[in-house]
Amino acid sequence: MIRPDFITYALQNGFDGVYIAADGPDCVYLGEECVSKTAKRVESAQRMLKEAGIEAERVKITGVCSVCGESFAKSIKDFHSTLRKLGPPKTKVEVKT
């Protein structure tokens, strides 16, 4: 389970980005609800980042399955490329609790 303040904390403490590899709708714990809750939390974190002057692209969520190695690797490479273009965050993130 991911919390928006964990994401902002990571960026405040030296991370250039946060990549969240989430279960798909086959999540054994909450199924479809799991996907929806995780997406809403990521959206909340992205709003917090925008308010702090940090690019929302520094947070990425993707669904991962056990047979999707090639698409997972491409997703990681694309995210890495995005972070390289953005460079390090220019603003400290204020963590709201």
Secondary structure, DSSP 8 states (H G I E B T S, - for coil): ---HHHHHHHHHTT-S-EEEEE--TT-TTTTHHHHHHHHHHHHHHHHHHHHTT--GGGEEEEE--TT-HHHHHHHHHHHHHHHHHH-S-SS------
